[in-house]
Amino acid sequence: MAGHSQFKNIMHRKGAQDKKRAKIFTKLAREITVSAKISDDINSNPRLRAAIAAARVQNMPKDNIDRAIKKATGAGEGDNYEEVRYEGYGTAGVAVIVEALTDNRNRTASEVRAAFAKSGGNLGETGSVGFMFNRLGEIVYPVDKAGADEMFEAALEAGAANAETDDENHIIETEIEDLNAVREALTEKFGDPESSKLVFRAVTEADISVEQAQSIMKLVDVLEDNDDVQNVWTNVNWTDEIVAALDN
């Protein structure tokens, strides 16, 4: 997980400075709607439970959550979102994976392709960079929920593959098939996590310059500003030097 903690700090900094709260709610609502299509029963649908928990962490109003669920069940009017993944290369050959929920694949593909092109990168075929990442489950708790040792022991006892703690968070990794069970066990002990989802973790991280990292972050910013985009993953090694430069 080298570089992971630094990147999490960057993401939290960006979130704290994000003035477009409506965009955050839009992304959360889409995830709730797509999750609720499986089942609107939170007791039998762990993905929906996780989506609602994430919305509550962001103080999303209950009316917004209920409306997103109704869109999935047909009780409310709404768009039919589908999950799409894009893969490509950014500056210095950095691998980038983009996950989106869209009601118009052509529009989203065009906008994602344009973002890559403007940053000097290029959008590739599905699978073009996916082999550079591992797919796994990630559960995040704020650091004040428990001590590092307590969280580590609880996570491993629940079946997690690993758990680490940085200055802000406890980060628990699981196998894909174990994510729901580990989350349920930890929720009983510590309450709802700050986030719980499947993530892409780079197998080997790319060492790049500060200038190149700034270019990559511009690409990430543009992609994340798109309402259709839910997550952006890269294989950058977020060194202390890079993090300090991006913070300034």
C-alpha positions as CSV (number, residue, x, y, z in Angstrom):
1,M,0.0,0.0,0.0
2,A,3.0,2.3,-0.5
3,G,1.8,5.8,-1.4
4,H,-1.8,4.9,-0.6
5,S,-2.0,6.9,2.6
6,Q,-0.7,10.0,0.9
7,F,-3.2,9.7,-1.9
8,K,-6.0,9.3,0.6
9,N,-4.9,12.6,2.2
10,I,-4.9,14.3,-1.1
11,M,-8.5,13.1,-1.8
12,H,-9.7,14.2,1.6
13,R,-8.1,17.6,1.1
14,K,-9.8,17.9,-2.2
15,G,-13.1,16.9,-0.7
16,A,-12.8,19.5,2.0
17,Q,-12.2,22.2,-0.5
18,D,-14.9,21.1,-2.9
19,K,-17.6,23.8,-3.1
20,K,-19.8,21.9,-5.5
21,R,-21.7,19.9,-2.9
22,A,-24.5,19.3,-5.4
23,K,-22.1,17.2,-7.5
24,I,-21.3,15.0,-4.5
25,F,-25.0,14.5,-3.9
26,T,-25.6,13.7,-7.5
27,K,-22.9,11.0,-7.5
28,L,-24.2,9.5,-4.2
29,A,-27.7,9.5,-5.5
30,R,-26.8,7.6,-8.6
31,E,-25.0,4.9,-6.6
32,I,-28.0,4.6,-4.4
33,T,-30.3,4.3,-7.4
34,V,-28.2,1.6,-9.1
35,S,-27.8,-0.3,-5.8
36,A,-31.5,-0.2,-5.1
37,K,-32.2,-1.8,-8.5
38,I,-30.9,-5.0,-7.0
39,S,-33.3,-4.7,-4.0
40,D,-34.6,-1.8,-2.0
41,D,-34.4,-3.8,1.2
42,I,-31.3,-2.5,3.0
43,N,-31.3,-5.6,5.2
44,S,-30.7,-7.9,2.3
45,N,-28.7,-5.5,0.0
46,P,-25.3,-4.7,1.4
47,R,-24.4,-2.5,-1.5
48,L,-27.4,-0.3,-0.9
49,R,-26.6,-0.2,2.8
50,A,-23.1,1.0,2.0
51,A,-24.3,3.6,-0.5
52,I,-26.7,5.0,2.1
53,A,-24.1,5.0,4.8
54,A,-21.7,7.0,2.5
55,A,-24.5,9.5,1.8
56,R,-25.1,10.0,5.5
57,V,-21.4,10.7,6.0
58,Q,-21.8,13.5,3.5
59,N,-24.9,14.7,5.4
60,M,-27.1,14.1,2.3
61,P,-30.7,14.9,3.2
62,K,-33.0,11.9,3.9
63,D,-35.4,13.2,1.2
64,N,-32.7,12.9,-1.4
65,I,-31.9,9.4,-0.3
66,D,-35.5,8.3,-0.4
67,R,-36.0,9.9,-3.9
68,A,-32.9,8.1,-5.2
69,I,-34.4,4.7,-4.0
70,K,-37.8,5.5,-5.5
71,K,-36.1,6.1,-8.9
72,A,-34.9,2.5,-8.9
73,T,-38.2,1.0,-7.7
74,G,-40.3,2.8,-10.3
75,A,-42.1,4.9,-7.7
76,G,-40.4,8.0,-9.1
77,E,-39.3,9.2,-12.5
78,G,-35.7,8.9,-13.3
79,D,-33.0,7.8,-15.7
80,N,-31.7,4.3,-16.2
81,Y,-28.1,4.4,-15.2
82,E,-25.6,1.7,-16.2
83,E,-22.1,1.0,-14.9
84,V,-19.3,1.7,-17.4
85,R,-15.5,1.5,-17.0
86,Y,-12.9,3.3,-19.0
87,E,-9.2,2.7,-19.1
88,G,-6.3,4.8,-20.5
89,Y,-3.0,6.5,-20.0
90,G,-2.2,9.9,-18.7
91,T,1.0,12.0,-18.6
92,A,4.2,9.9,-18.5
93,G,2.3,6.7,-19.2
94,V,0.4,6.7,-15.9
95,A,-2.4,4.1,-15.9
96,V,-5.8,5.5,-15.2
97,I,-9.1,3.7,-14.6
98,V,-12.4,5.6,-14.6
99,E,-15.7,4.2,-13.2
100,A,-18.9,5.8,-14.2
101,L,-22.7,5.6,-13.8
102,T,-24.3,7.0,-16.9
103,D,-27.7,7.2,-18.7
104,N,-25.9,8.0,-22.0
105,R,-22.8,5.9,-22.8
106,N,-22.0,8.0,-26.0
107,R,-22.0,11.2,-24.1
108,T,-19.9,9.9,-21.2
109,A,-17.3,8.2,-23.5
110,S,-16.9,11.4,-25.5
111,E,-16.4,13.5,-22.4
112,V,-13.9,11.1,-20.8
113,R,-12.0,10.8,-24.1
114,A,-11.8,14.6,-24.4
115,A,-10.5,14.8,-20.8
116,F,-7.7,12.4,-21.6
117,A,-6.8,14.1,-24.9
118,K,-6.6,17.6,-23.3
119,S,-4.2,16.3,-20.7
120,G,-1.9,14.7,-23.2
121,G,-3.1,11.2,-22.5
122,N,-5.3,8.8,-24.5
123,L,-8.3,6.6,-23.8
124,G,-7.6,2.9,-24.4
125,E,-9.6,-0.3,-24.8
126,T,-11.1,-2.1,-21.9
127,G,-8.4,-4.1,-20.3
128,S,-5.6,-1.9,-21.6
129,V,-4.4,-1.0,-18.1
130,G,-6.7,-3.1,-15.9
131,F,-4.0,-5.8,-15.6
132,M,-1.8,-3.3,-13.7
133,F,-4.3,-3.2,-10.8
134,N,-5.8,-5.6,-8.2
135,R,-9.5,-5.4,-7.6
136,L,-10.2,-5.6,-3.8
137,G,-12.6,-4.4,-1.1
138,E,-11.7,-1.3,0.9
139,I,-13.4,-0.2,4.2
140,V,-12.4,3.2,5.7
141,Y,-13.0,4.4,9.2
142,P,-11.9,7.8,10.7
143,V,-8.9,7.3,12.9
144,D,-10.8,8.4,16.1
145,K,-13.1,5.3,15.8
146,A,-10.5,3.1,17.5
147,G,-6.9,2.6,18.2
148,A,-4.7,1.2,15.4
149,D,-4.1,-2.1,17.2
150,E,-7.8,-2.5,18.1
151,M,-8.9,-1.9,14.5
152,F,-6.2,-4.1,13.1
153,E,-7.2,-7.1,15.3
154,A,-10.9,-6.6,14.7
155,A,-10.4,-6.4,11.0
156,L,-8.3,-9.6,10.8
157,E,-10.8,-11.4,13.1
158,A,-13.6,-10.3,10.7
159,G,-11.7,-11.8,7.8
160,A,-9.9,-8.8,6.3
161,A,-6.7,-9.3,4.3
162,N,-5.0,-6.3,5.8
163,A,-5.5,-3.1,7.8
164,E,-3.4,0.0,8.1
165,T,-3.7,3.3,9.9
166,D,-2.5,6.7,8.8
167,D,-3.0,10.2,10.4
168,E,-6.6,10.4,9.3
169,N,-8.0,6.9,8.6
170,H,-8.1,3.2,9.3
171,I,-7.9,1.5,5.9
172,I,-9.0,-2.1,5.7
173,E,-8.5,-4.3,2.7
174,T,-10.5,-7.4,1.9
175,E,-10.9,-10.0,-0.9
176,I,-13.8,-9.0,-3.2
177,E,-16.0,-11.8,-1.9
178,D,-15.3,-10.9,1.8
179,L,-16.1,-7.2,1.6
180,N,-19.7,-7.5,2.8
181,A,-19.1,-9.9,5.6
182,V,-16.1,-7.9,6.9
183,R,-18.1,-4.6,6.7
184,E,-21.0,-6.2,8.6
185,A,-18.7,-7.4,11.4
186,L,-16.9,-4.1,11.8
187,T,-20.2,-2.2,11.6
188,E,-21.5,-4.1,14.6
189,K,-18.4,-3.1,16.6
190,F,-17.6,0.4,15.3
191,G,-20.7,1.6,13.5
192,D,-21.1,2.5,9.8
193,P,-17.7,3.1,8.1
194,E,-16.9,6.3,6.2
195,S,-16.8,4.3,3.0
196,S,-17.0,0.7,1.9
197,K,-16.5,-0.2,-1.7
198,L,-14.6,-2.2,-4.3
199,V,-11.4,-0.3,-5.4
200,F,-8.5,-0.7,-7.8
201,R,-5.1,-0.9,-6.2
202,A,-2.0,-0.6,-8.4
203,V,0.2,-3.7,-8.5
204,T,3.3,-1.6,-9.3
205,E,3.3,2.2,-8.8
206,A,4.7,4.7,-11.3
207,D,7.4,7.0,-10.1
208,I,6.9,10.4,-11.8
209,S,8.0,14.0,-11.3
210,V,6.1,16.7,-9.4
211,E,5.3,18.4,-12.7
212,Q,3.9,15.2,-14.1
213,A,1.9,14.5,-11.0
214,Q,0.4,18.0,-11.3
215,S,-0.7,17.2,-14.8
216,I,-2.2,13.9,-13.6
217,M,-4.1,15.7,-10.8
218,K,-5.6,18.1,-13.4
219,L,-6.9,15.1,-15.4
220,V,-8.3,13.6,-12.2
221,D,-10.0,16.9,-11.3
222,V,-11.6,17.2,-14.7
223,L,-12.8,13.6,-14.6
224,E,-14.2,13.9,-11.1
225,D,-16.0,17.1,-12.0
226,N,-18.0,15.1,-14.5
227,D,-21.4,14.0,-12.9
228,D,-21.2,10.6,-14.6
229,V,-17.8,9.7,-13.1
230,Q,-17.9,7.9,-9.7
231,N,-14.3,7.0,-9.2
232,V,-10.8,7.6,-10.7
233,W,-7.9,5.3,-10.0
234,T,-4.2,5.8,-11.0
235,N,-1.0,3.9,-10.4
236,V,1.0,7.0,-9.3
237,N,3.4,6.7,-6.4
238,W,2.2,9.6,-4.3
239,T,5.5,10.5,-2.5
240,D,5.8,13.0,0.3
241,E,7.4,15.4,-2.2
242,I,4.5,15.2,-4.6
243,V,1.9,15.5,-1.8
244,A,3.7,18.6,-0.4
245,A,3.8,20.2,-3.9
246,L,0.1,19.5,-4.6
247,D,-0.8,21.0,-1.2
248,N,0.8,24.3,-2.0
